[in-house]
Amino acid sequence: MALFISIDVDPALASDAAAAKKLAEVCPVDIFKVAGDGRLAIAEQNLDECTLCELCLAVGKPGQVKIKKLYDGGALLERHA
């Protein structure tokens, strides 16, 4: 169970094989993986390795990937341009 962050991914984005691949490619700590069916999988054991780099937030439309900072009352990480 993660203590640092939680991640919510819009189901439409999670079921998009190209988006799943992109998320897996951009994450420097391997939180995102592509499942055998091409859908997105989240490696729960890696959640607390997140560096809050914002790279995943740039995949898909704004709000399709949400990073909740559990240490900050569930505040959302927002992408800085």
N, C-alpha and C positions, 0 to 999 in steps of 0.2 A: 504494500500500500504506500502510495506517495505521501510525503509529508510537506513537500515544497510547492508543487504545482499539480493541477489537474488539466487535462486537455479534452476539449469537446470539438469534434469535427462533424460538420454538416453531413448527413447521410448521402446527399447527392455527390458531394466531393469525395467521400470515403469509397463510394462505389465506382468512381471514375478511375480506370486503370492508369491513365496517363498522369492524373493528379497524384495518385498513390505513389507512383514511381518518382515523381518530382519531389514529393515530401520526403521520401526515403533518401533521395540524393542530397537534398539541401541540409538535412539535420546532421550537425557535426557529432552528435552523441547517440545516434542510432535509436531515437525514440520511435520513429516511424519505419514500418516494414511493409513489404508487399506480400500479401497472403497468396497461397497457391491459386486462388480463383481470381487474382488480380486486384482484389479489394485491399483497402488500407487496413493494416493491423498496427496496434500500438503496443510497444514493448514496455509494459507497466514497470518492469524492474529497472528501466532506464530513466523513468520520469524525473527522479531527483538529481540526475546528471545535467538537466537542462541549464543552459547558460543564458537564457533569455535573449538570444541573439536576434530574434524576430524574423529569421529567414522563412520559417514555416508560415508566418502570417501573410507573406507575399504570394503564397500559392492559392489560387482561387480568388473568389470575390471577397471583399472586406466582410469580416464576420463569419466566414465559413470555417476558420480555425480559431478557436478561442483558448487562450492560456489563462487559467485562473490561478492567481497567486494566493495559495492557501495560507501563507504566513501573513498576508495583508488583508484579511477579511474577505477573501474571494475576489479582490479587485482584478479586473482584466488587464492583461498586458496589451498595450496598444502600439501599433506600428508607428515608428517615427520615420518620416521620409528622409 
